[in-house]
């Protein structure tokens, strides 16, 4: 969606950290999400963050939210080959229930 | 993608043919959605439903129709397929609040020649 922007590609060496960035325009967004799509599969919810939070950590995943800059990031520690996928940032604005997606960032993990 | 089943998984249509994609859920969620995914464009909402018997237009509804006669099923129809409708179609469901994101089906890959 045009309200959510992501870079299209990221190449990472196995074992390094990956950082995927996203910017959004709707300041009323209450929920922000990261989805993962493996080749030939549907979208899998990775993690989400409420707009009243700055950070959320879940095992190898760290989500950072900068509301002032409307910037969301997903950090994957110790990136593995199984992390190769397309990662989508998505938001739900206040008083809405429809997700708006970014174009997706294709992450390629190289040995 | 437990809970959301899409059929068929693949289909090739000739221009002008019609078809129906079926989405079935067993999670008793109120909200159901149809998205299309195209390279570099993310997912775009075609139509959605907030409950049995209701439908509404999304971002890119032209050329598609939908029906939700039963709560657990959401059908997407193409009356006269065009090559521009070549895409991967995803069905998704959510609870009323939608706070915990959507559950997606595994997709239908449609090619219109």
HADDOCK unambig.tbl for C-alpha pairs under 7 A between the chains (distance, minus, plus):
assign (segid A and resid 1 and name CA) (segid B and resid 42 and name CA) 6.75 0.50 0.50
assign (segid A and resid 1 and name CA) (segid B and resid 44 and name CA) 6.75 0.50 0.50
assign (segid A and resid 31 and name CA) (segid B and resid 99 and name CA) 6.67 0.50 0.50
assign (segid A and resid 41 and name CA) (segid B and resid 106 and name CA) 5.36 0.50 0.50
assign (segid A and resid 42 and name CA) (segid B and resid 104 and name CA) 6.06 0.50 0.50
assign (segid A and resid 42 and name CA) (segid B and resid 105 and name CA) 5.88 0.50 0.50
assign (segid A and resid 42 and name CA) (segid B and resid 106 and name CA) 4.20 0.50 0.50
assign (segid A and resid 42 and name CA) (segid B and resid 107 and name CA) 5.91 0.50 0.50
assign (segid A and resid 43 and name CA) (segid B and resid 104 and name CA) 5.90 0.50 0.50
assign (segid A and resid 97 and name CA) (segid B and resid 97 and name CA) 6.70 0.50 0.50
assign (segid A and resid 97 and name CA) (segid B and resid 98 and name CA) 5.64 0.50 0.50
assign (segid A and resid 101 and name CA) (segid B and resid 42 and name CA) 6.17 0.50 0.50
assign (segid A and resid 101 and name CA) (segid B and resid 43 and name CA) 6.02 0.50 0.50
assign (segid A and resid 102 and name CA) (segid B and resid 42 and name CA) 5.67 0.50 0.50
assign (segid A and resid 103 and name CA) (segid B and resid 40 and name CA) 5.44 0.50 0.50
assign (segid A and resid 103 and name CA) (segid B and resid 41 and name CA) 4.73 0.50 0.50
assign (segid A and resid 103 and name CA) (segid B and resid 42 and name CA) 3.67 0.50 0.50
assign (segid A and resid 104 and name CA) (segid B and resid 42 and name CA) 5.77 0.50 0.50
